[in-house]
């Protein structure tokens, strides 16, 4: 989860600077999404994690994926738009 939030922050920082998305961004996003999904599956299989905590983790993972997608779109759009300084 920390890695996903770091990527989101980096995307927004790069968007602010007008840096375009890297060509392998789709692949990176897919890998990160799989990591988040794997984290949720591992929590579901763990015997010592309460059901409520697993549900919260599912929601957080979903929200991270949404923020990741949004940050990529913002970065892509910001790299195409030249704002006056």
Protein Blocks (a to p, Z undefined) as FASTA:
>chain_A
ZZmmmmmmmmmmmmmnopacdfklmmmmmmmmmmmmmmmmmmmmpmkbcfklmmmmmmmm
mmmmmmmmmmmmmmmmmmmpccdZZ
